[in-house]
Amino acid sequence: TPARVSLSGGVDDLMKTAKNKGKEKDKMTDEVTRTTEQGFNGARMLSVGSTPWHKLGRVLDSAPSVDDALRLSGLDWNVVKQPVFHGTELGFPKQVQGKVALTRGDTGEFLSIVSDGYHVFQNNRLFDAIRPLVEKGLATVETAGELFGGKKVWCLLKVQGATGEVKRGDTMCRYLLFTNSHGAGTACVISAVNVRVVCNNTLREALRQKGNFSIPHRSTLPALV
């Protein structure tokens, strides 16, 4: 079913409203997507070994395979492009040219409005990017999940052999962060970090560190990762 938008101010107002809501949410705490589905412990994410501070999501005793991580984190859904419509004075909906709505394939929930040239980078492609590192034993899945209803997704890998004791009783781990956003003005980001990402606040802190590699949502995206 097409995603129909009926606004007196048009699509630009919808995009502005969505951005403002995003800014308001950035001031909040964990922002992990909530769910009542059995087994998720209230939120769509997983964590290996230790319970996150917000006490949400699956906690696993050992690191999962790539395919299990995709499923257990609740990220095994696709983004679907839908046409966008607006109301007219005659009352008949008219399709907005050059714009499409991004929606969740599992729930139909709205994610964002983007240009029709936007190339979706599906969640499973993000996990395909980490597959060689995991299957060669170079890293293990540490955390993974989604934020803001699926607008942002991430997977954090723990790099093998990159754990050290900074001082007695204080251990620092090195991670590789893979994150993606389903929306306009966003990119897929790969970064080496020392922050264990379990929520929006820790994701923002991790992305402040130097060494981020960003890939825009263009046609070349899948080939680059």
Order of alpha helices (4+ residues) and beta strands (2+ residues): beta-alpha-beta-beta-alpha-beta-beta-beta-alpha-beta-beta-beta-beta-alpha-beta-alpha
